[in-house]
Amino acid sequence: MGEEEGIRRILNPLELSTSSQDFQCPTCGRVFACEGSLSLHTEHMHSGARPFLCTRSDCNKTFPSAEHLRKHMRNTHNPSRLKCSHCDSFYSTNSALRRHERIHSKLRRYTCSRCGAGFDLSEPYKIHLRQHDGIQPYSCSVCAKRFTSRAVCRRHRTSHDKVS
């Protein structure tokens, strides 16, 4: 199947997905397993529409999706915020607090067998392994330059906006 306008299929062996071909958003670089998910993402995140309104009278912020509004409500207006016992960070869920508190521990869940680098989270570890293996699954939708991480690809993509 050929490349459709605005959609670039990429092979991404380290991404957790049920298919070997993924759909990458040309605007932000986010990867989806199916074209329908990419279409919904584009419609909600990049159309400029923000139909979900925070109903707090002191706020009235708007959001592109119900999930963004839920996160805003939980993180901004939730009075039962959980404080890290090691620093001044606050979290709205126990799982987020536990994930954060791992940064204060010397123990690392993931250790690179090639160089000994340690990581708390699987995503930075996978990106690190891609660097060793030369795997660059993310590509710029403007110039096709390739990257090991979505974040670096996204940051690069903004450089094209500054030029034009």
Steps between C-alpha positions, in 0.01 A plus 500: 500500500643841405556794729181699549509877513599626845557149635836332513516128581809401691656179622550525873635173649531620860158665524238288673247444224300215354605584147840550345383812317396810691347832401695810602341840545681742267442788741624365834658164417269292722464142374173306465431137416212579265402778265169562679678582826729741316197669339329544838824634649540751216137611527517552877856619549597700192176652372516785749159404641479499880141395573555363853455773762606493864185590691673651801397867520855605587657318204302461174793348309419301186651176371513306172380171655307361795816322616691831515216653701498200741876533552464875557225444759700230676831690499376855555179484699542174695544589868642159592838547335776263610838646602833331435677422828837598348422830327222756447335324205126422514308228314133419464529120489695247703647346185632838382651565843668156510636549147644839601648373827714250308720791386611546861611137526844383388342177374432490128244264350671487160875466445668505159710186455725683253606806699351465848272804479200472734142613444189520719249491215475271199458775238836675559662154515348405161620830350848434639506152341394650166807727517729198543329317213471801269120461482325824405127424472376861506527717192437867439193550281669797330855386421490125583795527741483207746523490881519247784233673710165662430585799720820584310315460169225735625756757616675479161165539319450841665823623339323487163222724633755766598654502151176546306 
